[in-house]
Amino acid sequence: MAFTPLNKMRYPERVARAIQMRILNQDIATGHRLPSELDLAGEFDVSRSVVREAMRILDGLGLIVIKKGPKGGIFVSDGYHKPLSNSLRGLVDSGKVSVENIFIVRLLIEPNVAAEAALHADEADLDQLEALLEASRARWDDAAFLGANRGKFHIRLAKATGNPVLEMFTRSLIELLREYFYDFKCIEFEQRAIDSHYQILNAIRNRDPDRARDLMAADISEIKGLVKGMDKSK
């Protein structure tokens, strides 16, 4: 098996690599608009077709989104989990990953995410987590909204750890579960989940990693039981 030396990378790969390093090293904010294809072609002294292929590479890496229309353009994205999500989708499609596999990994990762958040979350993180819960309280009877916000809470909690790897895995697993394994609208469960998440947030505010870990393990176990119950009823 032969590998291509880095100094012989194709032009689109070189352009994609340069833009990737600029996004990551300069910590360009999500939603920031990048120069147009034409401007990038001029900056790198390449054709627009080379830039277009480089954009496809970056889109596949989850680093950009390309929007069409009058307000369109190339925008920085925070979808770093996209390659992992795509790999997991392939495994699910081939029957090699089950819902049980995913919950085993969630129970390994997310209780420790809660513990890490208790150690590292700052006030801005805590305020954003509380804002998600308050938004759910305001729409107490909207099961679809509560379910979507529940997922956002788990992902935002992972972000609060300051560890991008934990955020990437959490986001990928939650998206995979929603896409393939469940789309239930159980209002009683969603309302209990809000109370559970408030308890987790309080443990994090109190800088109590052990309690945060235990509460998150119970939270994940409850949803695992609900999903398994749904499978048996089919």
VOBA-1610 file (N, C-alpha, C; in pm, whole numbers, padded with zeros to 5 digits, always signed):
BEGIN
Met+00085-00120+00000Met+00000+00000+00000Met+00088+00124+00000Ala+00068+00211-00100Ala+00150+00331-00112Ala+00073+00454-00066Phe+00141+00543+00004Phe+00080+00667+00048Phe+00141+00784-00029Thr+00061+00886-00052Thr+00107+01004-00123Thr+00179+01097-00027Pro+00305+01133-00055Pro+00376+01227+00033Pro+00301+01359+00041Leu+00312+01424+00155Leu+00238+01549+00175Leu+00277+01655+00073Asn+00405+01657+00032Asn+00447+01760-00062Asn+00397+01734-00203Lys+00329+01621-00225Lys+00272+01589-00356Lys+00120+01583-00350Met+00063+01646-00251Met-00082+01653-00241Met-00138+01725-00363Arg-00255+01683-00405Arg-00322+01749-00515Arg-00360+01891-00473Tyr-00377+01979-00572Tyr-00407+02118-00542Tyr-00532+02135-00455Pro-00644+02066-00486Pro-00761+02083-00398Pro-00732+02044-00253Glu-00652+01938-00234Glu-00617+01894-00100Glu-00530+01998-00029Arg-00438+02060-00105Arg-00353+02164-00047Arg-00436+02284-00004Val-00528+02325-00091Val-00613+02440-00059Val-00700+02407+00063Ala-00760+02288+00063Ala-00845+02247+00175Ala-00765+02244+00305Arg-00643+02192+00299Arg-00559+02183+00418Arg-00524+02322+00470Ala-00493+02414+00379Ala-00457+02550+00420Ala-00574+02619+00487Ile-00693+02604+00430Ile-00812+02668+00489Ile-00847+02602+00622Gln-00834+02470+00629Gln-00859+02397+00754Gln-00769+02449+00865Met-00640+02465+00836Met-00547+02514+00938Met-00580+02657+00979Arg-00625+02738+00883Arg-00660+02875+00914Arg-00782+02879+01007Ile-00881+02796+00978Ile-01002+02791+01062Ile-00967+02746+01203Leu-00888+02640+01214Leu-00858+02583+01345Leu-00757+02666+01423Asn-00650+02712+01357Asn-00546+02785+01428Asn-00591+02924+01470Gln-00674+02988+01387Gln-00721+03122+01420Gln-00852+03118+01498Asp-00902+02995+01522Asp-01024+02977+01600Asp-01137+03065+01546Ile-01160+03054+01415Ile-01264+03134+01350Ile-01401+03086+01396Ala-01486+03179+01434Ala-01614+03146+01496Ala-01709+03079+01398Thr-01791+02988+01451Thr-01896+02925+01372Thr-01986+03033+01313Gly-02017+03018+01184Gly-02102+03116+01116Gly-02024+03226+01047His-01894+03233+01070His-01811+03333+01003His-01809+03305+00853Arg-01828+03409+00774Arg-01831+03394+00629Arg-01689+03399+00572Leu-01653+03299+00493Leu-01523+03296+00430Leu-01528+03371+00296Pro-01413+03404+00239Pro-01413+03469+00107Pro-01484+03383+00002Ser-01527+03446-00105Ser-01596+03375-00212Ser-01502+03280-00285Glu-01560+03191-00365Glu-01479+03100-00447Glu-01381+03178-00533Leu-01431+03286-00594Leu-01346+03366-00683Leu-01231+03428-00607Asp-01260+03483-00487Asp-01153+03544-00408Asp-01052+03440-00360Leu-01101+03323-00321Leu-01009+03217-00277Leu-00923+03168-00393Ala-00982+03159-00511Ala-00905+03117-00628Ala-00792+03216-00654Gly-00822+03345-00640Gly-00719+03445-00660Gly-00612+03439-00552Glu-00653+03418-00428Glu-00558+03413-00317Glu-00461+03296-00331Phe-00513+03181-00374Phe-00428+03061-00386Phe-00369+03044-00526Asp-00408+03134-00619Asp-00360+03127-00757Asp-00392+02991-00821Val-00520+02952-00807Val-00568+02827-00866Val-00701+02856-00937Ser-00752+02758-01007Ser-00880+02775-01075Ser-00996+02763-00976Arg-01113+02810-01017Arg-01231+02799-00931Arg-01271+02654-00913Ser-01243+02569-01013Ser-01277+02427-00998Ser-01194+02362-00888Val-01070+02407-00872Val-00986+02356-00763Val-01045+02399-00629Val-01085+02526-00618Val-01145+02576-00494Val-01274+02500-00465Arg-01354+02475-00570Arg-01483+02406-00551Arg-01460+02266-00494Glu-01360+02195-00546Glu-01331+02062-00494Glu-01278+02070-00351Ala-01198+02172-00322Ala-01148+02191-00185Ala-01264+02214-00089Met-01366+02288-00136Met-01483+02313-00052Met-01558+02183-00023Arg-01564+02094-00122Arg-01629+01965-00099Arg-01555+01884+00007Ile-01422+01892+00005Ile-01342+01823+00106Ile-01372+01880+00245Leu-01374+02011+00256Leu-01398+02076+00385Leu-01540+02051+00434Asp-01635+02047+00341Asp-01773+02016+00379Asp-01782+01875+00435Gly-01710+01781+00373Gly-01708+01644+00423Gly-01647+01632+00560Leu-01556+01724+00592Leu-01492+01725+00724Leu-01577+01798+00829Gly-01688+01858+00784Gly-01775+01931+00876Gly-01722+02067+00915Leu-01626+02120+00840Leu-01565+02248+00875Leu-01637+02367+00813Ile-01713+02343+00707Ile-01786+02453+00643Ile-01926+02406+00603Val-02013+02502+00579Val-02140+02476+00511Val-02150+02574+00396Ile-02204+02529+00285Ile-02219+02614+00167Ile-02366+02644+00149Lys-02402+02771+00151Lys-02540+02812+00138Lys-02561+02881+00004Lys-02673+02849-00059Lys-02707+02907-00188Lys-02795+03030-00169Gly-02814+03105-00277Gly-02906+03217-00274Gly-02838+03350-00250Pro-02919+03458-00247Pro-02863+03593-00232Pro-02780+03613-00106Lys-02819+03543+00002Lys-02744+03556+00128Lys-02654+03435+00151Gly-02626+03365+00041Gly-02544+03245+00051Gly-02396+03275+00060Gly-02319+03170+00061Gly-02174+03183+00070Gly-02115+03063+00140Ile-01989+03075+00178Ile-01917+02968+00247Ile-01901+03010+00393Phe-01955+02929+00483Phe-01956+02967+00626Phe-01887+02859+00710Val-01815+02904+00811Val-01748+02811+00903Val-01853+02735+00983Ser-01832+02605+00999Ser-01925+02519+01071Ser-01854+02454+01190Asp-01934+02412+01288Asp-01877+02339+01402Asp-01909+02190+01394Gly-01934+02141+01273Gly-01971+02000+01256Gly-01853+01907+01247Tyr-01758+01922+01341Tyr-01636+01840+01337Tyr-01665+01691+01353His-01784+01662+01405His-01820+01522+01427His-01865+01453+01300Lys-01880+01526+01191Lys-01940+01472+01069Lys-01869+01346+01017Pro-01735+01343+01007Pro-01671+01219+00960Pro-01701+01100+01049Leu-01702+01122+01182Leu-01734+01013+01274Leu-01878+00969+01255Ser-01970+01065+01244Ser-02111+01032+01225Ser-02131+00951+01097Asn-02063+00991+00991Asn-02077+00919+00864Asn-02025+00776+00874Ser-01915+00758+00947Ser-01861+00622+00966Ser-01958+00536+01046Leu-02016+00594+01150Leu-02113+00520+01232Leu-02239+00487+01152Arg-02283+00580+01067Arg-02399+00552+00982Arg-02374+00431+00894Gly-02252+00423+00839Gly-02218+00308+00756Gly-02225+00178+00833Leu-02182+00180+00958Leu-02187+00060+01041Leu-02330+00022+01077Val-02414+00123+01101Val-02555+00095+01129Val-02622+00038+01005Asp-02597+00099+00890Asp-02658+00052+00766Asp-02619-00091+00734Ser-02497-00130+00773Ser-02451-00266+00746Ser-02493-00365+00854Gly-02563-00316+00958Gly-02610-00403+01064Gly-02505-00436+01169Lys-02392-00365+01167Lys-02284-00395+01261Lys-02291-00315+01390Val-02380-00217+01397Val-02398-00137+01518Val-02546-00138+01555Ser-02574-00168+01680Ser-02712-00174+01730Ser-02737-00062+01829Val-02863-00043+01864Val-02897+00056+01965Val-02831+00020+02100Glu-02820-00108+02128Glu-02754-00151+02252Glu-02608-00108+02252Asn-02540-00122+02138Asn-02401-00078+02127Asn-02388+00070+02160Ile-02480+00149+02107Ile-02472+00294+02126Ile-02495+00332+02272Phe-02591+00266+02337Phe-02618+00300+02477Phe-02504+00254+02568Ile-02439+00145+02535Ile-02322+00104+02613Ile-02216+00213+02610Val-02193+00269+02490Val-02093+00376+02476Val-02140+00503+02546Arg-02268+00535+02534Arg-02319+00654+02604Arg-02300+00641+02754Leu-02325+00523+02808Leu-02309+00504+02952Leu-02163+00508+02995Leu-02073+00478+02903Leu-01931+00490+02932Leu-01885+00636+02927Ile-01942+00711+02833Ile-01893+00847+02807Ile-01967+00954+02886Glu-02100+00956+02879Glu-02173+01074+02925Glu-02175+01095+03077Pro-02177+00990+03160Pro-02161+01019+03303Pro-02028+01090+03332Asn-01923+01052+03261Asn-01794+01118+03278Asn-01793+01258+03217Val-01874+01279+03112Val-01892+01414+03059Val-01949+01505+03168Ala-02052+01457+03237Ala-02114+01537+03345Ala-02012+01566+03455Ala-01932+01466+03490Ala-01830+01486+03594Ala-01726+01589+03550Glu-01682+01579+03423Glu-01584+01675+03371Glu-01643+01816+03366Ala-01771+01826+03331Ala-01836+01957+03328Ala-01839+02018+03468Ala-01861+01934+03569Ala-01861+01984+03708Ala-01726+02042+03746Leu-01622+01992+03683Leu-01486+02039+03714Leu-01444+02158+03630His-01497+02168+03507His-01441+02264+03412His-01538+02368+03357Ala-01669+02349+03372Ala-01764+02444+03314Ala-01747+02582+03377Asp-01755+02686+03293Asp-01750+02821+03347Asp-01893+02878+03356Glu-01904+03001+03401Glu-02036+03059+03423Glu-02115+03072+03293Ala-02046+03102+03184Ala-02114+03112+03055Ala-02173+02977+03014Asp-02098+02870+03038Asp-02149+02735+03010Asp-02275+02707+03092Leu-02266+02737+03221Leu-02379+02710+03311Leu-02502+02791+03272Asp-02480+02915+03233Asp-02593+02999+03193Asp-02659+02946+03066Gln-02580+02897+02972Gln-02636+02843+02848Gln-02712+02713+02874Leu-02662+02631+02963Leu-02733+02509+02998Leu-02866+02542+03065Glu-02863+02639+03156Glu-02987+02678+03224Glu-03086+02739+03125Ala-03036+02814+03028Ala-03125+02874+02928Ala-03198+02767+02847Leu-03130+02657+02817Leu-03195+02547+02747Leu-03308+02488+02831Leu-03283+02471+02959Leu-03385+02415+03047Leu-03502+02511+03066Glu-03473+02640+03075Glu-03580+02738+03088Glu-03666+02742+02962Ala-03601+02728+02846Ala-03678+02723+02720Ala-03770+02603+02719Ser-03724+02492+02773Ser-03808+02373+02781Ser-03924+02394+02878Arg-03897+02455+02990Arg-04002+02485+03087Arg-04113+02570+03023Ala-04070+02662+02936Ala-04166+02752+02873Ala-04255+02681+02772Arg-04210+02564+02726Arg-04291+02488+02629Arg-04314+02347+02684Trp-04363+02344+02806Trp-04377+02223+02887Trp-04458+02113+02819Asp-04554+02149+02735Asp-04643+02050+02674Asp-04607+02017+02529Asp-04493+02063+02482Asp-04452+02040+02342Asp-04345+01930+02341Ala-04390+01805+02321Ala-04298+01691+02332Ala-04186+01697+02229Ala-04218+01738+02106Ala-04115+01744+02001Ala-04007+01845+02037Phe-04048+01962+02086Phe-03952+02065+02125Phe-03868+02018+02243Leu-03933+01957+02341Leu-03860+01909+02459Leu-03757+01804+02420Gly-03794+01714+02328Gly-03700+01611+02285Gly-03579+01670+02216Ala-03603+01767+02128Ala-03491+01832+02058Ala-03401+01906+02157Asn-03463+01974+02253Asn-03385+02049+02350Asn-03307+01957+02445Arg-03365+01840+02472Arg-03295+01742+02556Arg-03162+01702+02491Gly-03167+01677+02360Gly-03042+01644+02290Gly-02943+01758+02294Lys-02993+01881+02278Lys-02905+01998+02282Lys-02839+02013+02419Phe-02913+01977+02525Phe-02857+01987+02660Phe-02737+01893+02674His-02752+01769+02627His-02642+01673+02636His-02520+01720+02557Ile-02544+01773+02438Ile-02434+01820+02354Ile-02368+01943+02417Arg-02448+02035+02468Arg-02393+02156+02530Arg-02314+02122+02656Leu-02360+02019+02726Leu-02288+01973+02845Leu-02150+01921+02806Ala-02144+01847+02696Ala-02015+01796+02649Ala-01923+01911+02610Lys-01980+02014+02550Lys-01900+02131+02513Lys-01844+02200+02638Ala-01921+02196+02746Ala-01879+02262+02870Ala-01759+02195+02935Thr-01725+02073+02893Thr-01607+02007+02949Thr-01478+02070+02898Gly-01488+02141+02783Gly-01368+02195+02722Gly-01289+02092+02644Asn-01347+01971+02629Asn-01279+01862+02558Asn-01353+01837+02426Pro-01295+01878+02312Pro-01364+01862+02184Pro-01392+01717+02147Val-01312+01624+02197Val-01333+01482+02166Val-01463+01433+02230Leu-01485+01472+02356Leu-01609+01434+02423Leu-01730+01495+02353Glu-01718+01619+02310Glu-01827+01683+02238Glu-01856+01612+02106Met-01751+01575+02035Met-01767+01509+01905Met-01837+01374+01920Phe-01796+01295+02018Phe-01858+01164+02038Phe-02003+01178+02084Thr-02027+01270+02177Thr-02164+01289+02227Thr-02258+01332+02115Arg-02216+01429+02036Arg-02300+01478+01927Arg-02329+01367+01826Ser-02227+01289+01792Ser-02244+01182+01693Ser-02340+01075+01743Leu-02327+01035+01868Leu-02413+00929+01923Leu-02558+00974+01934Ile-02580+01097+01978Ile-02717+01146+01991Ile-02783+01161+01854Glu-02710+01214+01757Glu-02766+01227+01622Glu-02799+01090+01564Leu-02712+00993+01588Leu-02734+00859+01534Leu-02859+00796+01595Leu-02876+00810+01725Leu-02996+00755+01790Leu-03123+00816+01733Arg-03123+00948+01715Arg-03242+01014+01664Arg-03271+00974+01520Glu-03168+00960+01443Glu-03186+00932+01301Glu-03232+00789+01275Tyr-03179+00693+01351Tyr-03202+00552+01318Tyr-03293+00478+01415Phe-03289+00512+01542Phe-03346+00421+01640Phe-03471+00471+01713Tyr-03490+00599+01723Tyr-03613+00642+01788Tyr-03648+00785+01751Asp-03775+00809+01749Asp-03829+00942+01728Asp-03961+00950+01805Phe-03954+00917+01935Phe-04075+00912+02014Phe-04113+01050+02067Lys-04238+01064+02100Lys-04287+01189+02158Lys-04365+01155+02284Cys-04290+01121+02389Cys-04351+01082+02516Cys-04339+01201+02611Ile-04449+01274+02628Ile-04445+01397+02705Ile-04407+01372+02850Glu-04454+01261+02907Glu-04421+01233+03048Glu-04272+01212+03065Phe-04210+01138+02972Phe-04065+01118+02981Phe-03991+01249+02965Glu-04031+01329+02866Glu-03961+01454+02840Glu-03969+01548+02960Gln-04081+01550+03027Gln-04095+01635+03145Gln-04009+01585+03260Arg-04002+01452+03276Arg-03912+01397+03379Arg-03767+01430+03346Ala-03735+01428+03217Ala-03597+01455+03176Ala-03556+01598+03212Ile-03650+01692+03202Ile-03617+01830+03241Ile-03579+01835+03388Asp-03657+01770+03473Asp-03626+01767+03616Asp-03491+01700+03640Ser-03466+01591+03568Ser-03337+01522+03580Ser-03222+01613+03541His-03241+01687+03432His-03135+01776+03385His-03110+01892+03480Tyr-03216+01941+03545Tyr-03196+02044+03647Tyr-03111+01991+03762Gln-03135+01866+03801Gln-03055+01807+03908Gln-02909+01794+03866Ile-02887+01752+03741Ile-02751+01741+03690Ile-02684+01878+03690Leu-02757+01979+03642Leu-02701+02114+03638Leu-02668+02165+03778Asn-02753+02137+03875Asn-02725+02179+04013Asn-02600+02112+04066Ala-02581+01984+04035Ala-02459+01914+04079Ala-02336+01977+04016Ile-02349+02017+03890Ile-02236+02081+03821Ile-02208+02219+03882Arg-02314+02294+03910Arg-02296+02426+03974Arg-02229+02411+04110Asn-02261+02303+04180Asn-02203+02279+04313Asn-02065+02214+04305Arg-02016+02195+04183Arg-01884+02134+04161Arg-01874+01998+04228Asp-01979+01917+04204Asp-01986+01784+04263Asp-01981+01680+04151Pro-01862+01640+04104Pro-01851+01550+03990Pro-01910+01412+04013Asp-01900+01362+04137Asp-01953+01228+04164Asp-02105+01225+04151Arg-02172+01326+04206Arg-02317+01331+04195Arg-02361+01355+04050Ala-02289+01442+03982Ala-02322+01469+03842Ala-02309+01341+03759Arg-02205+01264+03787Arg-02184+01137+03715Arg-02298+01040+03743Asp-02336+01024+03868Asp-02442+00930+03904Asp-02577+00971+03844Leu-02606+01100+03849Leu-02734+01148+03794Leu-02740+01127+03643Met-02629+01151+03574Met-02629+01131+03429Met-02642+00983+03393Ala-02579+00897+03470Ala-02592+00753+03445Ala-02738+00710+03458Ala-02807+00763+03559Ala-02948+00731+03578Ala-03031+00787+03463Asp-02998+00906+03416Asp-03070+00970+03307Asp-03058+00887+03178Ile-02936+00845+03145Ile-02913+00765+03024Ile-02981+00629+03039Ser-02974+00570+03157Ser-03036+00439+03177Ser-03187+00444+03159Glu-03249+00555+03201Glu-03394+00566+03184Glu-03433+00571+03037Ile-03361+00650+02959Ile-03396+00658+02818Ile-03363+00527+02746Lys-03258+00459+02791Lys-03226+00328+02734Lys-03343+00232+02758Gly-03398+00230+02879Gly-03511+00143+02909Gly-03633+00178+02826Leu-03656+00306+02804Leu-03770+00349+02724Leu-03756+00302+02580Val-03637+00318+02523Val-03613+00277+02384Val-03625+00125+02370Lys-03571+00051+02467Lys-03583-00096+02461Lys-03729-00138+02471Gly-03805-00067+02554Gly-03947-00098+02566Gly-04022-00074+02437Met-03983+00031+02365Met-04044+00059+02236Met-04014-00050+02135Asp-03889-00101+02136Asp-03852-00209+02045Asp-03936-00334+02069Lys-03961-00366+02196Lys-04037-00487+02229Lys-04183-00474+02188Ser-04234-00351+02184Ser-04375-00330+02152Ser-04403-00334+02003Lys-04296-00335+01922Lys-04316-00335+01776Lys-04358-00472+01727
//
